[in-house]
Amino acid sequence: MTIYLDIQEPYQELVRPARLEEAAQSALDAALATGDITILITDDETVADLNRRYLGKEGPTDVLSFPMRDPHAPDDFPLPPDEPPYLGDILIALPYTQRQAQREGRALEDELALLVVHGVLHLLGYDHATPEEKARMWARQNAILAELGLPPLAV
């Protein structure tokens, strides 16, 4: 399994790659999942553009996840032997995340870890569109956050 990190130049000094990798690996381990993922730390404009083009929503958001395949679809596409699947991409808008962390009273590093966990769970098929889905996702997310030494989020 490989976690590809792409941290854009203006943000490299603000991000600790090892913490992002730890958060992603913890989320994968908790779900007993394997696979490769890409995490891009970028600006608000890039995330806003993708948010509009792919989700029909205006403005930036903290994190977007783009699963490589529908986790609810049949798994009938064979992979080469001993090759982990490519799970998808996670994009985090760092300026948005900085503002959110400040507003919530969390350290930027902790907010980034939370968003990586959240993004990985989306890649694995978790969602929060209904109260039931949200309760399931938040329970898994909070268990992973506890493993990382972070406080839980309210459902």
Helices and strands as residue ranges (DSSP letters): E 3-7, G 9-14, H 17-30, E 36-42, H 44-55, E 63-67, E 86-93, H 94-104, H 108-123, H 131-147
